[in-house]
Amino acid sequence: MAEMIVPLPSLGDDAGDKASVSFVYVKPGDAVEEGADLVEMVTDKATFNVPCPAAGTVTKLLVSEGDEVSVGGPLCVLNLA
């Protein structure tokens, strides 16, 4: 199976380049569908969910609640379906 590291996507022009993890929806071993919520992120201007870019199984979480992540920073590792 191929692995994929899921990064924090661009936050948009007004949101800056970092966000904090406020909630993690998945744990290692969870099967996820494309579009399923992985984590909830917070900036000083917005709260948003990061969707899964592909179907697969979460093999490793690379963040915890309270962590600050830069755009492009890794959130989790998926084994692709």
N, CA, C and O atoms as a DFTB+ gen file, in Angstrom:
324 C
 N C O
     1  1       0.837      -1.197       0.000
     2  2       0.000       0.000       0.000
     3  2       0.874       1.250       0.000
     4  3       1.948       1.277       0.600
     5  1       0.406       2.247      -0.662
     6  2       1.112       3.524      -0.683
     7  2       0.759       4.335       0.549
     8  3      -0.365       4.277       1.045
     9  1       1.729       5.091       1.035
    10  2       1.489       5.981       2.166
    11  2       1.433       7.415       1.692
    12  3       2.031       7.783       0.681
    13  1       0.699       8.219       2.446
    14  2       0.568       9.642       2.144
    15  2       0.644      10.413       3.451
    16  3      -0.039      10.069       4.416
    17  1       1.465      11.446       3.492
    18  2       1.480      12.350       4.630
    19  2       0.511      13.477       4.319
    20  3       0.648      14.158       3.302
    21  1      -0.472      13.674       5.194
    22  2      -1.491      14.703       4.982
    23  2      -0.989      16.011       5.595
    24  3      -0.753      16.077       6.802
    25  1      -0.822      17.063       4.764
    26  2      -0.331      18.343       5.274
    27  2      -1.475      19.291       5.631
    28  3      -2.613      19.109       5.199
    29  1      -1.144      20.308       6.430
    30  2      -2.096      21.398       6.659
    31  2      -2.183      22.200       5.369
    32  3      -1.171      22.709       4.889
    33  1      -3.392      22.319       4.797
    34  2      -3.524      23.071       3.541
    35  2      -3.397      24.575       3.767
    36  3      -3.401      25.053       4.902
    37  1      -3.288      25.295       2.681
    38  2      -3.243      26.758       2.730
    39  2      -4.459      27.281       3.469
    40  3      -5.565      26.764       3.312
    41  1      -4.249      28.308       4.275
    42  2      -5.329      28.869       5.080
    43  2      -6.015      30.047       4.417
    44  3      -6.973      30.593       4.966
    45  1      -5.550      30.443       3.263
    46  2      -6.120      31.601       2.575
    47  2      -5.283      32.845       2.848
    48  3      -4.455      32.866       3.759
    49  1      -5.507      33.857       2.061
    50  2      -4.689      35.066       2.108
    51  2      -4.770      35.802       3.438
    52  3      -3.778      36.382       3.880
    53  1      -5.933      35.789       4.083
    54  2      -6.122      36.583       5.296
    55  2      -5.858      35.818       6.588
    56  3      -5.868      36.415       7.665
    57  1      -5.626      34.524       6.507
    58  2      -5.588      33.700       7.713
    59  2      -4.195      33.478       8.287
    60  3      -4.073      32.909       9.372
    61  1      -3.158      33.899       7.609
    62  2      -1.811      33.672       8.119
    63  2      -1.256      32.343       7.655
    64  3      -1.751      31.736       6.705
    65  1      -0.197      31.895       8.360
    66  2       0.472      30.674       7.911
    67  2       0.568      29.608       8.994
    68  3       1.293      28.626       8.834
    69  1      -0.162      29.793      10.100
    70  2      -0.165      28.809      11.185
    71  2      -1.573      28.665      11.746
    72  3      -2.389      29.582      11.669
    73  1      -1.837      27.489      12.312
    74  2      -3.113      27.237      12.982
    75  2      -2.858      26.261      14.124
    76  3      -1.876      25.520      14.111
    77  1      -3.748      26.267      15.109
    78  2      -3.639      25.355      16.247
    79  2      -4.664      24.239      16.124
    80  3      -5.788      24.456      15.672
    81  1      -4.262      23.050      16.531
    82  2      -5.159      21.894      16.526
    83  2      -6.096      22.025      17.729
    84  3      -5.639      22.066      18.871
    85  1      -7.413      22.092      17.473
    86  2      -8.351      22.180      18.587
    87  2      -9.051      20.858      18.869
    88  3      -9.518      20.632      19.985
    89  1      -9.132      19.969      17.855
    90  2      -9.773      18.668      18.062
    91  2      -9.271      17.691      17.002
    92  3      -9.126      18.054      15.835
    93  1      -9.012      16.476      17.406
    94  2      -8.591      15.420      16.471
    95  2      -9.739      14.421      16.363
    96  3     -10.155      13.840      17.365
    97  1     -10.248      14.222      15.157
    98  2     -11.400      13.342      14.927
    99  2     -11.024      11.871      14.742
   100  3     -11.877      10.995      14.885
   101  1      -9.774      11.594      14.432
   102  2      -9.364      10.228      14.082
   103  2      -8.266       9.744      15.016
   104  3      -7.641      10.528      15.731
   105  1      -8.046       8.437      14.995
   106  2      -6.941       7.832      15.734
   107  2      -6.295       6.783      14.838
   108  3      -6.911       6.341      13.868
   109  1      -5.073       6.379      15.144
   110  2      -4.432       5.347      14.334
   111  2      -5.301       4.088      14.252
   112  3      -5.870       3.634      15.245
   113  1      -5.383       3.547      13.044
   114  2      -6.200       2.366      12.790
   115  2      -7.568       2.683      12.212
   116  3      -8.243       1.792      11.697
   117  1      -7.992       3.959      12.292
   118  2      -9.296       4.342      11.740
   119  2      -9.271       4.326      10.214
   120  3      -8.347       4.844       9.588
   121  1     -10.299       3.724       9.631
   122  2     -10.508       3.810       8.184
   123  2     -11.260       5.105       7.911
   124  3     -12.237       5.410       8.594
   125  1     -10.815       5.865       6.924
   126  2     -11.443       7.141       6.590
   127  2     -11.757       7.201       5.102
   128  3     -11.042       6.643       4.270
   129  1     -12.831       7.884       4.799
   130  2     -13.223       8.125       3.414
   131  2     -12.680       9.480       2.960
   132  3     -12.409      10.353       3.784
   133  1     -12.529       9.644       1.681
   134  2     -12.138      10.939       1.137
   135  2     -13.167      11.976       1.571
   136  3     -14.369      11.747       1.438
   137  1     -12.715      13.100       2.081
   138  2     -13.598      14.175       2.514
   139  2     -13.978      14.130       3.988
   140  3     -14.546      15.092       4.504
   141  1     -13.674      13.031       4.675
   142  2     -13.988      12.924       6.104
   143  2     -13.100      13.891       6.894
   144  3     -11.951      14.127       6.522
   145  1     -13.632      14.445       7.979
   146  2     -12.868      15.373       8.801
   147  2     -11.765      14.642       9.558
   148  3     -12.007      13.607      10.179
   149  1     -10.547      15.191       9.502
   150  2      -9.409      14.635      10.233
   151  2      -9.153      15.393      11.525
   152  3      -9.067      14.802      12.601
   153  1      -9.032      16.714      11.405
   154  2      -8.762      17.569      12.566
   155  2      -9.519      18.878      12.432
   156  3      -9.864      19.302      11.329
   157  1      -9.774      19.513      13.573
   158  2     -10.327      20.865      13.594
   159  2      -9.181      21.805      13.942
   160  3      -8.442      21.566      14.897
   161  1      -9.036      22.866      13.170
   162  2      -7.954      23.827      13.337
   163  2      -8.541      25.198      13.663
   164  3      -9.653      25.530      13.252
   165  1      -7.768      25.988      14.413
   166  2      -8.204      27.324      14.810
   167  2      -7.095      28.332      14.519
   168  3      -5.927      28.101      14.831
   169  1      -7.485      29.454      13.913
   170  2      -6.594      30.600      13.780
   171  2      -7.237      31.736      14.570
   172  3      -8.301      31.555      15.162
   173  1      -6.602      32.896      14.583
   174  2      -7.221      34.027      15.277
   175  2      -8.449      34.552      14.526
   176  3      -9.203      35.365      15.061
   177  1      -8.649      34.091      13.289
   178  2      -9.777      34.571      12.486
   179  2     -10.829      33.516      12.158
   180  3     -11.947      33.868      11.782
   181  1     -10.497      32.221      12.291
   182  2     -11.440      31.193      11.835
   183  2     -11.196      29.854      12.524
   184  3     -10.115      29.578      13.043
   185  1     -12.239      29.041      12.507
   186  2     -12.164      27.644      12.913
   187  2     -12.605      26.820      11.706
   188  3     -13.623      27.127      11.086
   189  1     -11.850      25.780      11.371
   190  2     -12.179      24.991      10.187
   191  2     -11.703      23.557      10.371
   192  3     -10.803      23.282      11.165
   193  1     -12.322      22.655       9.626
   194  2     -11.924      21.246       9.619
   195  2     -11.041      20.972       8.410
   196  3     -11.225      21.557       7.343
   197  1     -10.081      20.075       8.595
   198  2      -9.235      19.631       7.489
   199  2      -9.783      18.289       7.016
   200  3      -9.794      17.323       7.779
   201  1     -10.239      18.218       5.760
   202  2     -10.778      16.958       5.239
   203  2      -9.674      16.017       4.761
   204  3      -8.577      16.444       4.401
   205  1      -9.989      14.763       4.768
   206  2      -9.071      13.744       4.278
   207  2      -8.999      13.841       2.749
   208  3     -10.039      13.838       2.090
   209  1      -7.799      13.927       2.175
   210  2      -7.688      14.080       0.726
   211  2      -7.909      12.792      -0.060
   212  3      -8.080      12.839      -1.279
   213  1      -7.908      11.633       0.621
   214  2      -8.081      10.355      -0.069
   215  2      -8.574       9.315       0.940
   216  3      -8.390       9.473       2.147
   217  1      -9.195       8.263       0.437
   218  2      -9.637       7.175       1.311
   219  2      -8.436       6.358       1.761
   220  3      -7.478       6.180       1.009
   221  1      -8.492       5.865       2.989
   222  2      -7.398       5.041       3.481
   223  2      -7.544       4.745       4.963
   224  3      -8.631       4.850       5.530
   225  1      -6.439       4.377       5.574
   226  2      -6.397       4.075       7.002
   227  2      -5.344       4.955       7.655
   228  3      -4.209       5.038       7.185
   229  1      -5.732       5.610       8.744
   230  2      -4.790       6.435       9.492
   231  2      -3.782       5.506      10.170
   232  3      -4.170       4.643      10.958
   233  1      -2.502       5.673       9.871
   234  2      -1.484       4.829      10.498
   235  2      -0.749       5.552      11.611
   236  3      -0.233       4.918      12.531
   237  1      -0.697       6.898      11.534
   238  2       0.033       7.646      12.551
   239  2      -0.499       9.068      12.620
   240  3      -0.674       9.724      11.594
   241  1      -0.757       9.545      13.841
   242  2      -1.066      10.957      14.047
   243  2       0.234      11.688      14.311
   244  3       1.072      11.212      15.077
   245  1       0.408      12.825      13.691
   246  2       1.626      13.604      13.852
   247  2       1.382      14.884      14.641
   248  3       2.305      15.673      14.841
   249  1       0.129      15.099      15.096
   250  2      -0.232      16.267      15.897
   251  2      -1.130      15.830      17.049
   252  3      -1.732      14.756      17.029
   253  1      -1.196      16.693      18.044
   254  2      -2.095      16.502      19.186
   255  2      -2.862      17.795      19.404
   256  3      -2.471      18.847      18.899
   257  1      -3.953      17.718      20.155
   258  2      -4.711      18.925      20.468
   259  2      -3.804      19.925      21.160
   260  3      -3.057      19.576      22.075
   261  1      -3.877      21.169      20.714
   262  2      -3.038      22.232      21.260
   263  2      -1.784      22.519      20.454
   264  3      -1.166      23.568      20.635
   265  1      -1.393      21.608      19.567
   266  2      -0.198      21.823      18.737
   267  2      -0.435      22.942      17.729
   268  3      -1.536      23.085      17.196
   269  1       0.599      23.731      17.474
   270  2       0.554      24.735      16.410
   271  2       1.241      24.147      15.184
   272  3       2.328      23.576      15.283
   273  1       0.593      24.292      14.024
   274  2       1.099      23.700      12.784
   275  2       1.200      24.788      11.717
   276  3       0.285      25.595      11.555
   277  1       2.300      24.802      11.003
   278  2       2.472      25.725       9.878
   279  2       1.835      25.133       8.633
   280  3       1.708      23.915       8.511
   281  1       1.437      25.998       7.711
   282  2       0.906      25.537       6.435
   283  2       1.926      24.601       5.796
   284  3       3.112      24.922       5.720
   285  1       1.455      23.438       5.337
   286  2       2.326      22.438       4.742
   287  2       2.882      21.457       5.757
   288  3       3.463      20.436       5.390
   289  1       2.702      21.769       7.046
   290  2       3.184      20.877       8.090
   291  2       2.355      19.598       8.146
   292  3       1.165      19.623       7.830
   293  1       2.960      18.489       8.541
   294  2       2.266      17.194       8.537
   295  2       1.250      17.061       9.666
   296  3       1.503      17.473      10.798
   297  1       0.087      16.474       9.339
   298  2      -0.964      16.211      10.326
   299  2      -1.052      14.735      10.681
   300  3      -1.129      14.377      11.856
   301  1      -1.041      13.876       9.660
   302  2      -1.128      12.434       9.899
   303  2      -0.594      11.685       8.682
   304  3      -0.334      12.265       7.628
   305  1      -0.439      10.374       8.867
   306  2      -0.005       9.497       7.770
   307  2      -1.151       8.558       7.451
   308  3      -1.765       7.985       8.350
   309  1      -1.439       8.402       6.152
   310  2      -2.486       7.485       5.675
   311  2      -1.871       6.375       4.843
   312  3      -0.952       6.612       4.059
   313  1      -2.374       5.174       5.013
   314  2      -2.172       4.103       4.034
   315  2      -3.343       4.217       3.076
   316  3      -4.497       4.104       3.491
   317  1      -3.067       4.436       1.821
   318  2      -4.140       4.650       0.842
   319  2      -4.852       3.349       0.507
   320  3      -4.246       2.281       0.426
   321  1      -6.159       3.478       0.316
   322  2      -6.987       2.302      -0.002
   323  2      -6.766       1.883      -1.434
   324  3      -7.371       0.915      -1.894
